[in-house]
Amino acid sequence: MTTKVDGVPGPRNNGHEMAPLNTRARGDGTHGVTIMLSPPDRSSIGSREGAGALPDGDPDRAAWSGKMQFFLSIIGYSVGLGNIWRFPYLCQQNGGGAFLIPFMIMLILEGIPLFLIELGMGQRMRLGALGVWNTIHPWLGGIGISSCIVTLFVAIYYNVIITWCFYYFFNSFRYPLPWAVCPQLNGTDVEECERSSETAYFWYRTTLDAAPSIDETGGFKWWIVLCLMLSWTVVFFIVMKGIQSSGKVVYFTSLFPYIVLTIFFIRGITLKGAGAGLMHMYTPKVEKLLEPTVWLDAATQVFYSFGLAFGSLIAFGSYNTPKNNCVRDVLLVSVCNAITAIYASVVIFAILGYKATLGVDRCIQVNKHILVKHNLLPSMDVDQSEYEHAMAGLNETMTKDWEFEKCSLEDQLSSAAEGTGLAFIVFTEAIVELPGSPFWAVLFFTMLLSLGLGSQIGILEGMLCTIFDIDIFKRIRKPYVTGVVCAFCFSVGLIFTTGAGEYWLKMFDSFAGTIGLVVVALMEMIAVIYIYGHEKFTEDIYQMTGIRPGLYWQMTWRYIGPAIMGCILLSSILSMLLRNPTYGAWNGDLGIVENKSYPNWVMGIALAMIIAGVLPMPVVFLLRRFQILKVDLDIHQGSIRRNETTASTKEMIDEDDVVSPDLPPPQSLAATRFTIGDFDTKTDDANKRGKTSPGKTTRTSTGTASYGNGSSNNATSTSAGSTTANSATLVTTSITSTGGPRKSIMKQ
């Protein structure tokens, strides 16, 4: 439908959700028309006509104070704990240096293209995740809701890792380090510590006081509860005012980890055995590239290391200026992310090589003592060649009966763990061996805190940006909403402070943020490339950056990227269906970690989380496709409800259903909400054609109108008063025989 103001054609409405006019009369001799166009101001914007036109978004929207603040925020979010404790493990398990080949290929074909989609759409629309997908099409509004729900699950358990880092950080100031020696009972080492190791005992018994299974909670651990409260308090004060507060913290959380990594690098490469550790990690095993799981691990690592589908990148992009070169930002952050992962791996395995070498030396000393005891060596001070000659002369029976240990550097290095096991058990054991170990422990856990807080800031920013873009919450001050969210997350997070806390965290990590995120990412690519249109998105990138995406971008956006995401999704589902999900439970009697199957009720909770993360997408689609909801708090442009309209007023509405030309032109009728009621109609046929005969008048006795431009909240002045977006206003229209429409707008 084309609208006109004083005979001038206005913008064309979408019309895909327009309801037919209702021609019922009121029965009292009068007729009325109600036109409701009701999107939230910032959750949806229309597209302007004309090539190169960019939306203004919300001029009151927060913005980065400088390019450096934006870049460091993105780096702090993307470069997280996974670069430290996940990537080195994957390199070790998947072919060493050969793993860098599939990692780089997946980075180019999957990570960078989807990264640009999220950052570019946020910058183009200047909206959060909810607003972006509503704007592309109202049926896709569930993508933003799903993203927000999955992000909430991840935020709840991710802060628990920061909690553990706080606990270790506080204990790092003790000398000797509490995980350097076993505690003693009646002058002897605690049996559980003797059976395991000092670092494992401190992690499972002192820190977690781990329960034997997920069925037994073991009660709340007050020291973890206090640390969890501290971590959420710190996070609240960082994010309570959005990027105005968090933008100042990123200078520390983003730069400090690189300083610490460099210090560890300089110290690590000077240690005995560092070269052996690096050789073990980066020696390529090319035959591994033939295994599909290696490529799948590479694709999954790229996906999670960028933090895609959380809505955070969209939020960060929305705070940019419309002409920011987002393509350059994507390439710089991608290169920085990859280099950081490789750099961290060098640091980790240089120090682990030192630890493994010391372990081999201790093993050899034990074997020498046995050989001296049985008179096979003259003393403990013999050189390596004489020791090896003596060991070669042993038969199988002697080796077994005398309980010789196998001293293999390869075995020592292959025992490296991932995740919490690497950070809190393996690496802490290596730190103990360093001179001045408390200093290195403080540095290491301060680095982990910085990495964790940087990622947590980004995760919460994506979720809170979506919440703040909802009309209901726009009237509430940011600190209040942020405080409620943090308090809710802390309350739910108390489950991780029980004896089974680590088991619950592994369950959340395995189910809450896996399938949901991959589905959201796949839908994002489909929405932008096939619904919004890759030609339109290409033009948007060109208008914003001056760079027109070429063949590489088109192929990865349209074909390769969705195919890779589809493979990740399919493999994740098959893995859950074919493999019985297990978790590692601590057996204090044996001093080892045992794999146990999740009980059925826990798997029910896991399934519920997966469904909760995916379900909003089909639900919103069905509700809006069939217009099931009569009241939609986030209805998209073109969604029009008209009630009690007669045929005599239809054509008049078609001609004059926009507000005064004195107002700034809306992007579409979706930017307007107004009601015209109680028409006293005294018109002839000319009136029906938008004309008024002499002596005939059409008067609105009552009516309300509010003008809310989805991309502008600027106050607009008129001849009779002024109005601000979202303010309720009264429109009085008088049409006389000597002039056109005259409209006065006054605040109610």
Residue pairs with C-beta under 8 A, 6 or more apart in sequence:
1 12
1 13
1 15
1 18
1 654
2 9
2 10
2 12
3 9
3 10
3 11
3 13
3 654
3 655
3 656
3 657
3 658
3 669
4 10
4 655
4 656
4 658
4 690
5 656
5 658
5 660
5 661
6 661
6 740
6 741
8 661
10 658
10 665
11 46
11 48
11 49
11 665
11 666
11 667
11 668
11 669
12 49
12 668
13 637
13 638
13 640
13 668
13 669
13 670
14 637
14 638
14 668
14 670
15 638
16 638
17 138
17 624
17 627
17 636
17 638
17 639
17 640
18 638
18 640
19 627
19 640
19 641
19 642
20 642
21 642
21 645
21 647
21 650
21 653
22 642
22 643
22 644
22 645
23 645
23 646
23 647
23 650
24 644
24 646
25 31
25 644
25 646
26 32
26 644
30 678
30 679
30 680
30 681
31 644
31 645
31 646
31 648
31 649
31 679
31 681
32 643
32 644
32 645
32 676
32 677
32 678
32 679
33 642
33 643
33 644
33 645
33 649
33 653
33 676
33 677
33 679
34 641
34 642
34 643
34 644
34 675
34 676
34 677
35 640
35 641
35 642
35 653
35 657
35 674
35 675
35 676
36 640
36 641
36 642
36 673
36 675
37 637
37 638
37 639
37 640
37 669
37 670
37 671
37 672
37 673
37 674
38 632
38 635
38 639
38 673
39 134
39 634
39 635
39 636
39 637
39 639
39 670
39 671
39 708
39 710
40 131
40 469
40 470
40 471
40 474
40 633
40 634
41 58
41 471
41 474
41 708
41 709
41 710
41 713
41 725
41 726
42 57
42 58
42 61
42 127
42 128
42 131
42 469
42 474
42 710
43 127
43 128
43 130
43 131
43 134
43 135
43 469
43 470
43 471
43 634
43 710
44 127
44 131
44 134
44 135
44 634
44 636
44 637
44 670
44 710
45 55
45 57
45 125
45 126
45 127
45 131
45 135
45 637
45 667
45 710
45 711
46 55
46 135
46 637
46 666
46 667
46 668
46 670
46 671
46 710
46 711
47 53
47 55
47 135
47 667
47 668
48 54
48 55
48 667
51 539
52 539
52 543
54 124
54 322
54 540
54 543
54 544
55 124
55 125
55 126
55 322
55 667
55 710
55 711
56 126
56 322
56 711
56 712
57 125
57 126
57 127
57 318
57 322
57 711
58 126
58 127
58 711
58 712
58 713
59 712
59 713
59 714
60 713
61 126
61 318
61 319
62 242
62 243
62 244
62 319
63 319
63 320
63 321
64 70
64 73
64 243
64 247
64 319
64 320
65 247
69 243
69 247
69 250
69 251
70 316
70 319
70 320
70 324
70 329
71 329
71 332
71 333
72 250
72 251
72 254
72 255
73 243
73 246
73 247
73 250
73 254
73 316
73 457
73 458
74 313
74 316
74 329
74 333
75 254
75 333
75 336
75 337
75 454
76 250
76 253
76 254
76 454
76 455
76 457
76 458
77 307
77 312
77 313
77 316
77 454
77 455
77 457
77 458
77 459
77 461
78 305
78 306
78 307
78 333
78 336
78 337
78 458
79 254
79 257
79 305
79 336
79 337
79 340
79 451
79 454
80 305
80 307
80 451
80 452
80 454
80 455
81 161
81 423
81 448
81 451
81 452
81 455
82 301
82 304
82 305
83 305
83 337
83 340
83 341
83 344
83 451
84 344
84 348
84 423
84 447
84 448
84 451
85 418
85 419
85 420
85 422
85 423
86 301
86 304
86 305
86 418
86 419
87 301
87 305
87 341
87 342
87 344
87 345
88 281
88 344
88 345
88 348
88 349
88 416
88 418
88 422
89 416
89 417
89 418
89 419
89 422
90 99
90 297
90 298
90 301
90 418
91 97
91 99
91 100
91 281
91 282
91 345
92 280
92 281
92 349
92 413
92 414
92 416
94 102
94 288
94 291
94 293
94 294
94 297
94 298
95 284
95 285
95 286
95 287
95 288
95 289
95 294
96 280
96 281
96 282
96 283
96 284
96 285
97 281
97 282
97 283
97 284
98 284
98 285
98 286
98 288
98 289
99 288
99 294
99 297
99 298
100 342
101 289
102 289
102 294
102 295
102 297
102 298
102 299
103 298
103 301
103 302
103 338
104 338
105 298
106 295
106 298
106 299
106 301
106 302
106 564
107 302
107 334
107 338
108 556
109 556
109 560
109 561
109 564
110 299
110 302
110 303
110 556
110 560
110 561
110 564
110 565
111 302
111 303
111 305
111 306
111 308
111 334
112 330
112 331
112 334
112 556
113 553
113 556
113 557
113 560
113 561
114 306
114 308
114 521
114 524
114 525
114 561
114 565
115 306
115 308
115 313
115 330
115 333
115 334
116 326
116 327
116 330
116 541
116 553
117 524
117 525
117 528
117 529
117 537
117 557
118 308
118 309
118 313
118 314
118 317
118 524
119 313
119 314
119 316
119 317
119 326
119 329
119 330
120 317
120 326
120 327
120 537
120 540
120 541
120 544
121 132
121 314
121 317
121 528
121 537
122 128
122 132
122 313
122 314
122 315
122 316
122 317
122 318
122 320
123 317
123 318
123 320
123 322
123 324
123 326
123 544
124 322
124 540
124 544
125 131
125 132
125 135
125 318
126 318
126 322
126 711
127 135
127 314
127 318
127 469
128 144
128 311
128 314
128 315
128 318
128 462
128 465
128 466
128 468
128 469
129 143
129 144
129 147
129 148
129 311
129 314
129 315
129 462
129 465
129 466
130 141
130 144
130 145
130 148
130 466
130 469
130 470
130 634
131 144
131 469
132 144
132 314
133 140
133 141
133 142
133 143
133 144
133 524
133 527
134 140
134 141
134 144
134 634
134 636
135 636
135 637
136 527
136 528
136 531
136 532
137 527
137 531
137 532
137 636
138 624
138 635
138 636
138 637
138 639
139 620
139 621
139 624
139 625
140 523
140 527
140 531
140 617
140 620
140 621
141 620
141 624
141 634
141 636
142 616
142 617
142 618
142 619
142 620
142 621
143 520
143 523
143 524
143 527
143 617
144 311
144 466
145 616
145 617
145 620
146 516
146 519
146 520
146 613
146 614
146 615
146 616
146 617
147 309
147 310
147 311
147 462
147 466
147 520
148 311
148 462
148 463
148 466
148 467
149 516
149 612
149 613
149 616
150 309
150 310
150 512
150 513
150 516
150 517
150 520
150 613
151 310
151 311
151 312
151 459
151 462
151 463
152 463
152 489
153 508
153 512
153 513
153 516
153 609
153 613
154 310
154 459
154 508
154 512
154 513
155 456
155 459
155 460
155 463
155 489
156 489
156 492
156 493
156 508
157 493
157 496
157 504
157 505
157 508
157 509
157 512
158 452
158 455
158 456
158 459
159 228
159 231
159 232
159 235
159 456
159 489
159 493
160 228
160 493
160 496
160 501
160 505
161 420
161 452
161 505
162 231
162 235
162 449
162 452
162 453
162 456
163 224
163 227
163 228
163 230
163 231
163 496
163 497
164 207
164 224
164 227
164 420
164 424
165 445
165 448
165 449
165 452
166 227
166 230
166 231
166 449
167 207
167 223
167 224
167 227
168 207
168 424
168 428
168 441
168 445
169 442
169 445
169 446
169 449
171 177
171 178
171 179
172 438
172 441
172 442
172 444
172 445
173 438
173 442
174 438
175 438
176 437
177 428
177 431
177 432
177 437
177 438
177 441
178 202
178 206
179 198
179 199
179 201
179 202
179 203
179 206
179 428
179 429
179 432
180 198
180 432
180 437
181 198
182 189
182 190
182 193
182 194
182 198
182 201
183 189
183 190
183 193
183 201
184 190
190 201
192 201
192 205
192 588
192 589
192 591
193 201
193 205
193 591
194 591
195 590
195 591
195 592
196 204
196 591
196 592
197 425
197 429
198 429
198 432
199 424
199 425
199 426
199 428
199 429
199 432
200 425
200 591
201 591
202 428
203 420
203 424
203 425
203 428
204 210
204 586
204 588
205 588
207 224
207 424
208 221
208 224
208 499
208 501
208 502
208 586
209 218
209 221
209 499
210 218
210 499
210 500
210 502
210 585
210 586
210 588
211 217
211 218
211 498
211 499
211 500
211 503
211 585
212 585
212 586
212 587
212 588
213 500
213 503
213 585
213 596
214 500
214 503
214 504
214 507
214 583
214 585
214 596
214 598
214 599
214 602
215 500
215 599
216 499
216 500
217 498
217 499
217 500
218 498
218 499
218 500
219 498
219 499
220 494
220 497
220 498
221 497
221 498
221 499
221 501
224 496
224 497
224 501
225 494
225 497
228 490
228 493
228 494
228 496
228 497
229 490
232 486
232 487
232 489
232 490
232 493
234 453
235 453
235 456
235 457
235 460
235 486
236 482
236 483
236 486
237 245
238 245
238 246
238 249
238 453
238 457
239 245
239 246
239 457
239 460
239 461
239 464
239 482
240 478
240 479
240 482
240 483
241 478
241 479
242 461
242 464
242 465
242 468
242 478
243 319
243 461
246 457
246 461
249 453
249 457
250 454
250 457
252 450
253 450
253 451
253 453
253 454
253 457
254 450
254 454
256 446
256 447
256 450
257 447
257 450
257 451
257 454
258 340
260 443
260 444
260 446
260 447
260 450
261 343
261 344
261 347
261 447
263 443
264 347
264 351
264 440
264 443
264 444
265 343
265 346
265 347
265 350
267 351
267 434
267 440
268 274
268 346
268 347
268 350
268 351
268 354
269 350
271 350
271 351
271 353
271 354
271 434
272 354
272 357
272 358
273 353
273 354
273 355
273 356
273 357
273 358
273 409
274 350
274 351
274 353
274 354
275 353
276 353
276 356
276 357
276 409
276 413
277 349
277 350
277 351
277 352
277 353
277 354
277 356
277 413
278 346
278 349
278 350
278 353
280 349
280 353
280 409
280 410
280 413
280 414
281 345
281 349
281 413
288 294
289 295
296 567
296 568
296 571
299 564
299 567
299 568
300 568
303 517
303 518
303 521
303 565
303 568
304 517
305 337
305 341
306 313
306 334
306 337
307 313
307 455
307 458
307 459
308 517
308 521
309 517
309 518
309 520
309 521
309 524
310 458
310 459
310 462
310 463
310 517
311 462
311 463
311 465
311 466
312 458
312 459
312 461
312 462
313 462
314 462
314 465
315 461
315 462
315 465
315 466
316 458
316 461
317 326
318 465
320 326
322 544
323 544
323 545
324 544
324 545
325 544
325 545
325 546
325 547
326 541
326 544
326 545
327 541
327 545
327 547
327 549
328 545
348 422
348 427
349 413
349 416
351 427
351 430
351 431
351 434
352 413
352 416
352 426
352 427
352 430
353 413
354 430
354 433
355 412
355 426
355 429
355 430
355 433
356 409
356 412
356 413
357 409
357 412
358 433
359 412
360 407
360 408
360 409
360 412
363 405
363 406
363 407
364 387
364 407
365 380
366 405
367 387
367 391
367 404
367 405
367 407
368 377
368 380
368 382
368 387
369 380
370 402
370 403
370 404
371 377
371 387
371 390
371 391
372 378
372 379
372 380
374 402
376 390
376 393
376 394
377 386
377 387
377 390
391 404
394 404
415 426
416 422
416 426
417 425
417 426
420 502
423 448
427 444
428 441
431 437
431 440
431 441
431 444
434 440
460 482
460 485
463 485
464 478
464 481
464 482
464 485
467 473
467 481
467 485
468 474
468 478
468 481
470 633
470 634
471 633
471 634
472 633
473 481
495 501
495 504
496 502
496 504
496 505
498 504
503 583
503 585
506 583
506 584
507 583
507 598
507 602
507 605
507 606
508 609
510 581
510 606
511 576
511 606
511 607
511 609
511 610
512 606
512 609
512 610
512 613
514 572
515 569
515 572
515 573
515 576
515 610
515 613
515 614
516 609
516 610
516 613
516 614
517 613
518 565
518 568
518 569
518 572
519 569
519 613
519 614
519 617
520 613
520 617
521 565
522 562
522 565
522 566
522 569
523 617
525 557
525 561
525 562
525 565
526 562
528 534
528 537
528 557
529 537
529 557
529 558
529 562
530 558
534 554
534 557
534 558
537 557
538 548
538 549
538 553
538 554
541 547
541 548
541 549
542 548
542 549
549 557
580 597
581 597
581 598
581 603
581 606
582 595
582 596
582 597
582 598
583 595
583 596
583 598
584 593
584 594
584 595
584 596
585 593
585 594
585 595
585 596
586 593
586 594
587 593
587 594
598 606
622 628
623 629
623 632
624 632
624 635
624 636
632 639
636 670
637 667
637 668
637 669
637 670
637 671
637 710
638 668
638 669
638 670
639 670
640 669
642 653
645 653
648 681
648 683
648 687
648 688
649 679
649 681
651 688
651 689
651 690
652 687
652 688
652 690
652 698
653 676
655 690
656 690
656 741
657 669
658 666
658 669
658 672
659 666
659 672
659 674
659 705
659 707
659 731
659 743
660 718
660 743
660 745
662 716
662 717
662 718
662 719
662 743
663 707
663 716
663 718
663 723
663 745
664 709
664 712
664 714
664 716
666 672
666 707
666 709
667 709
667 710
667 711
670 710
671 707
671 708
671 709
671 710
671 711
672 705
672 706
672 707
672 708
673 705
673 706
673 707
673 708
674 703
674 704
674 705
674 706
674 707
674 731
675 703
675 704
675 705
676 700
676 703
676 731
677 700
677 702
677 703
678 700
678 701
678 702
678 703
679 698
679 700
680 698
680 699
680 701
681 687
681 698
682 696
682 697
682 698
683 692
683 693
683 696
683 698
684 693
684 696
686 692
686 693
687 693
687 696
687 698
692 698
692 735
692 736
692 737
693 737
694 737
695 737
696 737
697 734
697 735
697 736
698 733
698 735
699 733
699 734
700 731
700 732
700 733
703 730
703 731
703 732
703 733
704 728
704 729
704 730
704 731
704 748
705 729
705 730
705 731
705 745
706 726
706 727
706 728
706 729
707 716
707 723
707 725
707 729
708 725
708 726
709 725
712 725
713 724
713 725
713 726
714 725
715 722
715 723
715 724
715 725
716 722
716 723
716 724
718 743
718 744
718 745
719 744
720 744
720 745
720 746
721 744
721 745
721 746
721 747
722 745
722 747
723 729
723 745
723 747
727 747
728 747
728 748
729 745
729 746
729 747
729 748
730 745
730 746
730 747
730 748
731 743
731 744
731 745
732 743
732 744
733 741
733 742
733 743
734 741
734 742
735 741
736 742
